[in-house]
Amino acid sequence: MSSNTASGRPTTVTVSFIIWFVVVVVNIISGIIGLLSGNSAAAQDNVGVAVGGAVVAFIIAILELIVVFKMRDGRNWARIVLLVLAIFQLIGVGVGAASGGNAFGWIGAVAVIVATILMFVGTRGYFTRR
């Protein structure tokens, strides 16, 4: 198992953390841009619903960031939560593709798949200690 010398954290966990962090931040930025541009169906129908949805999405993203940091710190429960979130994101991309999704959804899906795999490769001792 390869480890970073300073933290004892496997390199795969560090890379997974970076990918997860970038994916969550990009999702937040994408949501903000979508809300401000008014392209979403909710924004066109009802501004209050769009803003409420954006607030809920932002809270979920913040919680997801907390879980990503906990995974980086070696919490196994966080790794399982991220696995479930990855599955939901892949389902969302599949549904989006069926309704004419874009390439960014697929790029995010590939990033999530890579990050999820890296969370489990060569990391067993790291997560069982915590």
N, C-alpha and C positions, 0 to 999 in steps of 0.2 A: 504494500500500500504506500503510495507516494504521499508525503506530507509536506506542508509548509513548515519550515523550521521554527518560525516564531510562534505559531499558534497550535501546532500539532494537528491542524485540520487537514484532511485529505484535499489534494488539489482538485479532485473532481467535485467536491462539495463547494469549494470556492468558485469554480467555474459555473456550477449550477446556480449558485447564489447570484452571481453577476447576471446570468441570462434571465433568471426569474425577476430580478430587480429591474432590468431593462424592459422586459415584457410588461410588467405592471406599470411602470412609468409611461411607456408608450401608450398603453391602454388608457391611462388617465388623460394624457395629452390628446389622444384621439377623441375621447369623450367630450373634452372641453371644446375642441374644434368643431365637432359635430353639433354640440349645443349652440355654440355661437353662430355657426353658419345657418342654423335653422333647417337643416336638410332632413332631420329625422321626422317621421310621421307624427310623433307625439308633439314635437315643437310646432308643426304646422297646425295641428288640431287644437292644442291647449298648452299655452306657455307654462301654466302652473304644473301640469303633469310632467312636462319636459324638465322643469327645474327640480321638481321633487324626485324624478327618476335620476337626474344627475347627482343630486345630493346623496341618494341611496347608493348609487354606483361609486361615488367618491368614498363614502364610509366603508364600503366593501373593499375597495382598493387599499385603503389605509390598513384595514384588518389583514388583508392579504400581504401587505408589506411587513407587518408585524410577524406573521407566520413565516415569511421568507427569512427574516432575521433570526427567528427561533430555529429554523432548519439549519442555518449557517452555524448556530451555536451548538448543534448536535442533538436537538430534541426530536426524538423519533415520531412523536405525535404530529409534529409540524410537517415532517416528511410525508406522512400518510395524508394529512389534510391537503398538501400540495398535489399529491397523486390524484385525489378526488377532484380537486379544482382543474387539474390538467384534463381529466376525463370529460368534465363538463365543458371545458373550453373546446375540446376536440369535437364534442357533439354540437356545440354552437357553430363551429366552423363548417361542419357537415351540413347543418340546417341552412346556414348562410349560403353555402355553395349551391344547394338545391334551389335557392331563391335568387341566384345570380350574385353571389358574393364576390369579393375582390381579392386581389393577390396579397394584400396586407394580412388578411385573415389566415391565409395559408402560410405566410412567412412566420407569423406568430405561432401557428400550430406546430410548425417544424421546430421553432425555438423552444416551445414548451416540451415537445417530445424529447429533444436533446437534453434539456435541463432535468427532466424527470428521470431519464436513463442515468444521467450522471449522479443523481442523488443516491442511486442504488449500486453503482459500480464501485467496488473496492472500498466501501464505507461501513461495512457491518460493525467492526470494532468501534468505530467512532460514534455511532448512534446507540450502541448497546451500553456504552459507558455512562450515558447520561439519562 
